[in-house]
Amino acid sequence: MAEACRSSLGNADETECRALFDEMDLDKDGRVSREEFIDMRNAIRLFLKDAKCQEMLIEVLAGLVAAHWKVGGDDDTSVADKTTQVLTKLSLDEFRKEVAAVLPQRLKERGDEVKREREERKKKLQVEEGKGKFTDLPEAAYGTKDDFHKGLEIIGQPHANTMEQLIKECQDSKDSNDEFEAWNSGKNVTTPKKELDFVMDPFGFKHSDNKDWQEKDPKDWKPKHEFGGKRTPIRLEVFMHALSAKEEAQSALAGAESATRFGEYKFASSLDKNDPRWLHAKEVDMVKVVLCRFIKSQLTGQSLINAFGEADEKKRKAWLSQNVPSVVTSRHNKPPALSLRKADIRADRPDRQPLF
């Protein structure tokens, strides 16, 4: 450290240099970090932005400028130029007096707001011992052991038509509009009826005779409700096409026909718009995204390693079968590198077909 000071500052007192470095070591971990300086200033910048200090200073200075504005005059000077002229002529005391009257107070108010927000967040994260995230839900009704053994005699037989009963319970039951709180990507205050709409008809198109929506971009479709939870509503038909493509791919790998076929999603945007399988062109892209996410969810890092390792081993064995004599005599011979080009992978596995 002393050598660094001498090379940069000349003959500098080592004690003073060490004190300077200690001051620069913000988290006192024995090292000076550029990231620490950046993080500190970013946090301050965010604090000032949330405190709306810039907006407040604009209003304060606008009042100050207005007080010094010269009344009258027939010159053609613009308002912006006149404002700048006034600002350049204000004294240090005038700036200090106006800013000091409001800036410290606003910063203190923002500090108190942040403190309250942190305390509230901390309370939400604190879960009482022996309780979980379902603490505030209504308590279930309890029965006796005999009630348990009676089983279906108590709760009744399941409905023969699951879909019909699901819709009835979510839309037409006495509690279908009762609100409850759920968490997905964010807080979501919702109802059973609203959740069913989110899945089956998020934009309310199925019960509308107006077909103008088919001509609009999906980003301009207006959801039937404010669904909450930072969720993006997607029509059920998108998922039906994705499920059909997945089932078709799996059936093809097994050498059988798909038992579930909703349609060829790649051509769904060219179907007649009265066809229930019709998709907007951008919804076709959504199907691809859904399929890619499904594939990603099925593949772990280890499964990828195993898959490529299997292909690599096949190539190695094929190479050895053709070059065994030369292995001993030439240390430069190496098995061909594993190619990740689609054509080469398919050539290795002719029985496999692409998913889409």
N, C-alpha and C positions, 0 to 999 in steps of 0.2 A: 504493500500500500504506500509506504514511504517513497519507494522507487517510482511508483506511478505519479505521485505528487510532484517529485522533483522533475520528472520528464515533462510534465504538463505545466507546472506552475513555477519551476525553478526551485530556489532554496526556500522551502516552506516548512514551518514548524510541524513536526510529526504529531504532536499532541493536538494541535488545531485541526490537522488533517483527519485524525481519528475522530475528533468530535464532530467534524463535518460529515464524515461517513456514517457515524452513528445516527446523526439526525436524518440522513438520507435512507437509512435502513428502517423503513416504515413499520414493518411487522417484527422487527428485532430478532430476525432469524440468522443474523451474521452475514448477510449478503445484501448487496444493493441490486434491486431488480427493476428493469425498465417496465415490466408488466405491472408492478405495483404503482408506479407513477401514472401509467395509463388508466388502470382500474380506478384509482382515486379520483382522477379528473373526470372520468366518465360518470362516476357516481355523483360528483358535484354537478356536472352538466345536467344530468337527469333530474336532480333535486331542484335546480333552478328552473328547468323547463316545466316541471310539474307545479312549481310555485307560481308559474305565469309571471315571472319578474319582468320579462320583456314587455308584455302587454301593459303591465302596471306602469313601467317607466315611460312608455309611449304616452299614456294618458296624463301622467304627471308633467312631462315635458310639453305636451300639447297645451296644457293650462298655462305653463310658464311662457310659452311662445305667444299665446293669445294675449297675455297681459302686456307684452312688449310690442304687440303688433301696431304699426302705425296706421291710424285711421285716415282714410282719404287717399289721395294720390291718383293720378291718371296714367301712370306708367303701365307698360305692358308686361311687367315682371310677373312670372307665374307664381302660384301659391307655393310650390315646392322650393323655388329660388328664394322667396321671401322668408320661408321657414328656415332654410339653411342659413341665411344671413343673420337671423335672430339668434340661432343656436351658436354661431361663431362669435357673437358679441357678448354672450352671457359670461358672467364672472364665475370664478371658482366658488365663491361664497354662495352665489345664487344656486348653482348646481347642488352644492352640499346641503343647503337649507331644504330644498325641495325633496331631494332623494332621501336624506336622513330622516325626514318626517314619515316616510312610508316603507322604505325598503327593509329596515331591521324588523319592523312589525310583521311584514308579509313573510319574511324568512322564518320568524318564530312561529307564526301560524302554520306554515307548511311543516315545520318540525313537529309541532303538536299533532298535526294530521297523520304524519307518518308513524308517530309513536302509537296513536290509537289504532291505526290499521294493523300494525305489528302485534299489538296486544290482542286484538280481535282474532287475527289469524292464528296466534298461539293458542288461544282458547279453543278454537275449532279443531286444532291438531291434538289437543290434550284429550285423551280418551280414558275414562275412569277404568280402574282395574277391574277386570272381569267382564267388561262391556266392549262392544265393537261398534262398527259403523251403523248397525241397525238399532242402536239404543233408543232413538226417539220414535220408532215405529209403533203402531198400536199393538197391544199385547194380544196374542192369539187366545182363542177359547180352548180350554182344557177339558178333557173328559176323564173317565175312569178306565181301568184296565179292561173292564167288560165292554165298554164302548169301543175300545181298540179292537177287540176280538170280533165284534159284530161287523167290522169292516164296511162293506158296501151296503149293508142294511141301514147304516147311519148316514153315509155321505151320498148314497144313491148310485145307480148304474151310470156308467159313462154314456154320453150321447152318441148315437150311431153315426151322425154326420158331424165330424169334428169341426170342419170349417164353418158350418152353419151355426153351431153352438158358440164357437169362438167369436164370431161377429155379433151374435146376440148378446153375449155377456159383456163385450166391450162397448157396444153401442146402445143397447136397449135395456140394460139393467139399471136399477135405481142408483147404483154407485158409479155409473159409467162416466159421469161428469165430476166425480169427486177428485180433487187435486191431491197429488202426492209428490214428494221430492225424490228425485233420482240423480245419480251422477254418472255422466259419461265422459266427455272431454271437458265438461264444465257443469255447473249447477243447472238442473233441469226440473222446473216445476211443471208437471204435466198431468194428464188424465188418461184413463184407459181408452176413451174414444179418440183422443188426439194421437195416442201411440198407434192405434190401429190405422188411422189415416196416414200416419208417417210411413207405414209399411205398404199399405194397399193402394192408397190414392193421395199422395202428399200434395198434389196440386189441384185436386178436385175436378180433374178432367173427365172421370168416368161417368159423372152424373150431370154433364154439361153438353148441350147440343151445339155449343160454339166450338168450331174447329180451327179458329184463327190461331190458336196456340201452336199448332203444328207448323205454322210458317215462321214462328219466332225462334230466336236463339234460346236454347235451354237456360242460359244465364238470366234471361228476361222473364222466365216463368215465375209467377208469384205463388209462393207456397200457401196452402189452405190455412195454415196456422203459423204462429211463431213457435217453432218446435223446441228451441232451446238446446242446451247441451253442446253448442258449437257444432251441430250436425248439419250435413248437407243432404237435403232430400233428393232421392233418386227414384224414378218410377220402377215399379215392381217388374215391368217387362224387361228392364236391363238385367236384373238378376235371373229372370227366367231364361233369357238367352245364354247368360254365363253358365247356369246350371246345365243347360242342354249341351253346350259345347264341352263342358267337363265330362258329363256322362258319355257323350259320343266318343271322346278321346279315350276314356277308360275302356269302353266297350270295344273300340278298334284294337287296342292293345291286347285284349283278350280274344280277339278274332270273332266277335259277335256283333250283332246290330244293337244300336242304342235303344233301350226301352223307353227312354225319355227324350223326346225330340220336339222342342218348341219351335225350331226353325234355324235356318242358316243366318247367323247374326251378321255376317259380313255384307249380306245383301238386304238386310232388314229395312234400310232407309229407302230402298227402291220399291218396296211393297205398296199396295194400295193403302191410302191413309185410313180407310175404314177397317183394315185388317188389324186385329188385336195384337199381332206380332210386329206391327210397324214400329220403327225406331227413327228418331232424328239422327242425322249423320253424326252429330257430336255424341249422341248416346251410343253409337257403335264404338266410338273410342272409349266410352266408359266401360263397355263390356270387356274390352282388352285390358283396361286397368284392373278390373275386378279379377279377371283370370290371372293376370300377372301377380296380383297380391295373393291369390290362392296358391299359386305355384311357390311363391316365396315363403309362404307359411308352412309349406310341406317340406322345404329343403333346409336342413341345418348345415352348418359348415362341415360337419363330419360326413354327412351323406354325399355332399359334393366331392369331398376328398375321395371317398370310397368309389364314387361313380367314375371319376377321372382316373383313379388308380387302377380300376378294373380295365379300362380302355388302354391305359399305358402298359399294363401287364400283358395284354393280348398282343400288342405291337412288339413288345420285347421278345415274347416267345416266338412270334413269326419271324423276327429278325434272326434270332439265335438258330432257328431251324435251317436257315439259308446260309448262315455265316459261321457255323461252329468251328471249322478248321482255321479260319482267319483270326479267331479271337485270341488264340495263343500267340500267333506270330506278329500281330499288329496291335500295338496299344492305342493307335489312333482311331481304330474302328469304334464307333459308338452307336447305340440304337437310335433310330430317328426320334426326334423330339415329338412329344404329343401335340397334335394340332387341335386347336379349339374352333377351327372353322366349321360352320354348320354342315357343309358337304362332307367333310372328313368324319365328323361324329356320326352322321347318318350312315356313312359307308361302313363304319365299325359296327353299327347296330342296325342292320337292314330290317330287322323285325319291328323296330320302333318307328312310330309315325309322329310328326310334330303335333303338339296340342292344338295350335291354331296358326 
